[in-house]
Amino acid sequence: MSFILPDLKRMTMRKRQIEKYYQQVENYHQTIEDSPHESFIVPPELLLQFFDPEGTIVDVAGGSGINRQIFHLQGGTYISVDLSLRGLRIAQEGHRGMQLQASVESLPIRNGSVDTVLCSWSLEHMTDPEIVFDEMVRIVKPGGRILLWGPNWDNIFRKDFPQFVHKPPEYVWWVRWKIFFRMIKNEFLPFHYNPYINFDVAALADPNRYISGDTDAVHCVLCQETYKWFIQKGMFIVHLSDLSEMGKHVHNGIVIRTLRIILKPLLPVLRRVPFVRWFVIRFPIVVEKPR
């Protein structure tokens, strides 16, 4: 008798663990509320130009509705959809629009009824991003836009990735090279969206570790893969961020800053160079549904 669970069954169990955690966790969203939002890599001002704040905005995995506060959204209809009761309670107490407790894999929203879909720093926590992407495309109106941003897993050789903080060196090495070779495969062979699974269920038992390092990344979601997925679905790419935007808001050493200054004039070319572009393109990504 084999005691090794099939991959699908193991993933289903882990998914239930993660969903249960988000439904019951009390301190996660409060920690986010108390953190300085100035530390966001991409400022809200960059994204505000890409959607109408007077329309209907659905914040997928919006938690405590913090995006309404950061974006200073006053008009329109703002809806935060999340599993976390605590997060939605904070949103309700702060009068941050409407709140819906639901799985983002099955949004209780009509087809083509939303002007804008937001999703910030959440893709890496989703057990099946493709299902969530399909839901986003389903609910957004023709001409409506989807705004996605989060950690840039494409730059896998950064040493300060919080997802690697609590991992042994040999594990980090293995993950980085596994993603690296998948980048090559997706660049030169038929494309297949396949975020690398990086379950860290053990972190759920230790709230301090979970929150301080944000080690709950379920997937390593790559910008290039996400960008290609939406192109395959017939969506228009409105905006792709790159190293020049990142350089304005991230404090790096003089060598990195100098390198970005040198590379900036070359970015339009680098975005089109196979494989190299994986390290150039960054979140946020803004896509538009065809009319």
C-alpha positions as CSV (number, residue, x, y, z in Angstrom):
1,M,0.0,0.0,0.0
2,S,1.3,3.4,-1.0
3,F,1.3,6.2,1.6
4,I,2.1,8.9,-1.0
5,L,-0.9,10.9,-1.9
6,P,-1.5,11.6,-5.6
7,D,-0.5,15.2,-6.5
8,L,-4.1,16.3,-7.2
9,K,-5.3,15.0,-3.8
10,R,-2.3,16.6,-2.0
11,M,-3.0,19.9,-3.7
12,T,-6.7,19.8,-2.8
13,M,-5.8,19.2,0.9
14,R,-3.4,22.1,0.9
15,K,-5.9,24.3,-0.8
16,R,-8.5,23.6,1.9
17,Q,-5.9,24.3,4.6
18,I,-5.1,27.7,3.0
19,E,-8.7,28.6,2.5
20,K,-9.5,27.7,6.1
21,Y,-6.6,29.8,7.3
22,Y,-7.9,32.9,5.4
23,Q,-11.4,32.4,6.7
24,Q,-10.3,32.2,10.3
25,V,-7.1,34.4,10.6
26,E,-7.5,37.5,12.8
27,N,-4.2,39.3,12.7
28,Y,-3.1,39.1,9.1
29,H,-5.1,42.0,7.7
30,Q,-4.5,44.1,10.8
31,T,-0.8,43.8,10.2
32,I,-1.3,45.0,6.6
33,E,-3.4,47.9,7.9
34,D,-0.6,49.0,10.3
35,S,2.2,48.8,7.7
36,P,3.4,51.9,5.9
37,H,1.8,52.1,2.4
38,E,4.6,54.4,1.2
39,S,6.6,51.2,0.9
40,F,4.5,50.0,-2.1
41,I,6.8,49.5,-5.0
42,V,4.4,50.9,-7.6
43,P,2.5,54.0,-6.4
44,P,-1.3,54.2,-6.8
45,E,-0.9,57.3,-9.0
46,L,0.5,55.2,-11.8
47,L,-2.6,53.0,-11.9
48,L,-5.2,55.6,-11.4
49,Q,-4.7,56.8,-15.0
50,F,-5.9,53.4,-16.3
51,F,-9.4,53.2,-14.9
52,D,-12.5,55.3,-14.2
53,P,-12.9,55.6,-10.4
54,E,-16.6,56.5,-11.0
55,G,-17.4,53.1,-12.3
56,T,-18.0,49.7,-10.7
57,I,-14.7,48.4,-9.2
58,V,-14.3,44.8,-7.9
59,D,-11.2,44.2,-5.8
60,V,-10.4,40.5,-6.1
61,A,-9.0,39.2,-2.8
62,G,-9.4,42.7,-1.6
63,G,-9.4,41.8,2.1
64,S,-9.9,44.9,4.2
65,G,-10.6,47.1,1.3
66,I,-7.2,48.8,1.7
67,N,-7.1,49.6,-2.0
68,R,-10.1,51.9,-1.6
69,Q,-8.2,53.9,1.0
70,I,-4.8,53.9,-0.9
71,F,-6.4,54.9,-4.2
72,H,-8.7,57.5,-2.4
73,L,-11.6,56.1,-4.3
74,Q,-14.7,58.1,-3.4
75,G,-17.1,57.8,-6.3
76,G,-18.3,54.8,-8.1
77,T,-19.1,51.4,-6.5
78,Y,-16.2,49.6,-4.8
79,I,-16.6,45.9,-3.9
80,S,-14.0,43.9,-2.0
81,V,-14.3,40.1,-2.4
82,D,-12.4,37.9,0.0
83,L,-12.5,34.7,2.0
84,S,-11.3,36.5,5.2
85,L,-14.1,37.5,7.5
86,R,-11.7,39.6,9.6
87,G,-10.5,41.5,6.5
88,L,-14.1,42.2,5.4
89,R,-15.0,43.2,8.9
90,I,-12.2,45.8,8.9
91,A,-13.5,47.0,5.5
92,Q,-17.0,47.3,6.9
93,E,-15.9,49.2,10.0
94,G,-13.9,51.6,7.8
95,H,-16.9,52.1,5.5
96,R,-14.9,51.0,2.5
97,G,-17.6,50.2,0.0
98,M,-19.3,46.8,-0.2
99,Q,-18.0,43.5,1.0
100,L,-18.6,40.0,-0.3
101,Q,-17.3,36.8,1.4
102,A,-16.7,34.4,-1.5
103,S,-14.1,32.3,-3.2
104,V,-12.4,34.3,-5.9
105,E,-12.5,31.2,-8.1
106,S,-16.3,31.6,-8.2
107,L,-17.2,35.3,-8.0
108,P,-20.9,35.9,-7.3
109,I,-21.0,38.7,-9.9
110,R,-22.9,38.8,-13.2
111,N,-21.1,38.4,-16.5
112,G,-19.9,41.7,-18.0
113,S,-21.1,43.9,-15.2
114,V,-17.9,45.4,-13.9
115,D,-15.9,48.4,-15.2
116,T,-12.6,47.6,-13.4
117,V,-11.1,44.6,-11.7
118,L,-8.3,45.1,-9.2
119,C,-6.0,42.5,-7.8
120,S,-3.1,43.6,-5.7
121,W,-0.5,41.4,-4.0
122,S,-2.8,38.4,-4.1
123,L,-2.0,36.3,-7.2
124,E,0.8,34.6,-5.4
125,H,-1.6,33.4,-2.7
126,M,-4.1,31.8,-5.1
127,T,-4.1,28.0,-5.6
128,D,-5.2,28.2,-9.2
129,P,-4.5,31.7,-10.8
130,E,-5.9,30.6,-14.2
131,I,-9.4,30.0,-12.8
132,V,-9.3,33.4,-11.1
133,F,-8.1,35.1,-14.4
134,D,-11.1,33.4,-16.2
135,E,-13.4,34.9,-13.6
136,M,-11.9,38.3,-14.0
137,V,-12.4,38.2,-17.7
138,R,-16.0,36.9,-17.3
139,I,-17.2,39.7,-15.0
140,V,-15.5,42.7,-16.6
141,K,-17.4,44.7,-19.3
142,P,-16.3,44.9,-22.9
143,G,-13.9,47.9,-22.8
144,G,-13.4,47.3,-19.1
145,R,-9.9,46.8,-17.6
146,I,-8.1,44.4,-15.3
147,L,-5.3,45.8,-13.1
148,L,-2.8,43.2,-11.7
149,W,0.2,43.7,-9.5
150,G,2.3,41.9,-7.0
151,P,5.8,40.4,-6.5
152,N,7.9,40.0,-9.6
153,W,8.9,36.4,-9.5
154,D,10.6,36.8,-12.9
155,N,13.6,38.3,-11.2
156,I,14.3,35.0,-9.4
157,F,17.9,35.8,-8.6
158,R,17.1,38.7,-6.2
159,K,18.5,37.8,-2.7
160,D,15.8,39.7,-0.8
161,F,12.7,37.7,-1.8
162,P,10.6,37.3,1.4
163,Q,9.4,34.0,0.1
164,F,12.9,32.6,0.5
165,V,13.6,34.1,4.0
166,H,12.9,30.9,6.0
167,K,14.1,28.4,3.4
168,P,17.4,26.5,3.4
169,P,19.9,27.5,0.7
170,E,19.6,24.2,-1.2
171,Y,15.8,24.7,-1.5
172,V,16.2,28.3,-2.8
173,W,18.8,27.1,-5.4
174,W,16.4,24.4,-6.6
175,V,13.4,26.7,-6.9
176,R,15.3,29.4,-8.7
177,W,16.8,27.0,-11.4
178,K,13.5,25.2,-11.8
179,I,11.8,28.5,-12.6
180,F,14.7,29.6,-14.8
181,F,14.5,26.5,-17.0
182,R,10.7,26.9,-17.3
183,M,11.3,30.4,-18.5
184,I,13.4,29.1,-21.3
185,K,10.8,26.4,-22.1
186,N,8.0,29.0,-22.3
187,E,10.0,31.3,-24.5
188,F,11.1,28.8,-27.1
189,L,8.4,26.1,-27.0
190,P,4.6,26.3,-27.1
191,F,3.5,28.5,-24.2
192,H,1.8,26.9,-21.3
193,Y,0.7,28.9,-18.2
194,N,2.0,27.0,-15.3
195,P,3.0,28.9,-12.1
196,Y,5.5,27.0,-10.1
197,I,3.8,25.6,-6.9
198,N,5.6,26.7,-3.8
199,F,3.2,25.6,-1.0
200,D,4.4,26.5,2.5
201,V,1.5,25.2,4.6
202,A,3.8,24.8,7.6
203,A,4.0,28.6,7.8
204,L,0.3,28.7,8.5
205,A,0.9,27.3,11.9
206,D,3.2,30.1,12.9
207,P,1.5,33.5,12.4
208,N,4.7,35.5,13.2
209,R,6.7,33.7,10.6
210,Y,3.7,33.8,8.2
211,I,3.2,37.5,8.4
212,S,6.8,38.8,8.9
213,G,8.1,37.0,5.8
214,D,4.9,36.7,3.9
215,T,6.0,33.1,3.2
216,D,2.5,32.0,2.3
217,A,3.2,32.3,-1.5
218,V,1.3,29.4,-3.0
219,H,2.6,30.0,-6.5
220,C,5.5,31.8,-8.1
221,V,3.5,33.9,-10.6
222,L,5.5,35.2,-13.4
223,C,4.8,38.5,-15.2
224,Q,5.6,37.2,-18.6
225,E,3.4,34.1,-18.2
226,T,0.5,36.3,-16.9
227,Y,1.0,38.7,-19.8
228,K,1.0,35.9,-22.4
229,W,-2.1,34.2,-20.8
230,F,-4.2,37.4,-21.3
231,I,-2.9,37.8,-24.9
232,Q,-4.0,34.2,-25.6
233,K,-7.5,35.1,-24.3
234,G,-7.7,38.0,-26.8
235,M,-7.3,40.8,-24.2
236,F,-5.5,44.0,-25.2
237,I,-2.4,45.0,-23.2
238,V,-2.8,48.6,-22.1
239,H,0.3,48.8,-19.9
240,L,3.3,46.8,-18.9
241,S,5.6,48.1,-16.2
242,D,9.4,47.8,-16.5
243,L,12.6,48.5,-14.7
244,S,12.4,52.3,-15.3
245,E,9.2,52.6,-13.2
246,M,10.7,50.3,-10.5
247,G,13.8,52.4,-10.3
248,K,11.9,55.5,-9.2
249,H,10.4,53.9,-6.1
250,V,12.9,51.3,-4.9
251,H,16.0,52.2,-2.9
252,N,18.9,50.2,-4.3
253,G,22.7,50.4,-4.2
254,I,24.5,52.8,-6.5
255,V,25.5,49.9,-8.9
256,I,21.8,48.9,-9.5
257,R,20.7,52.5,-9.9
258,T,23.5,53.2,-12.4
259,L,22.7,50.0,-14.3
260,R,19.0,51.1,-14.6
261,I,20.0,54.5,-15.9
262,I,22.2,52.9,-18.5
263,L,19.5,50.4,-19.5
264,K,16.5,52.8,-19.6
265,P,17.0,53.9,-23.3
266,L,17.3,50.3,-24.3
267,L,14.1,49.1,-22.6
268,P,11.8,49.3,-25.7
269,V,14.3,46.9,-27.4
270,L,14.8,44.7,-24.4
271,R,11.1,44.1,-24.1
272,R,11.2,42.3,-27.4
273,V,14.3,40.2,-26.9
274,P,13.5,36.6,-26.2
275,F,14.2,35.5,-22.7
276,V,15.8,38.8,-21.7
277,R,12.3,40.4,-21.5
278,W,11.4,38.1,-18.6
279,F,13.8,40.2,-16.5
280,V,12.6,43.5,-17.8
281,I,8.8,43.4,-17.6
282,R,7.2,44.0,-14.2
283,F,3.9,44.1,-12.5
284,P,1.6,46.0,-12.7
285,I,0.0,44.7,-15.9
286,V,-3.2,46.4,-17.2
287,V,-5.3,44.6,-19.8
288,E,-8.5,45.6,-21.5
289,K,-11.4,43.4,-22.7
290,P,-12.3,43.8,-26.4
291,R,-15.5,45.7,-27.2
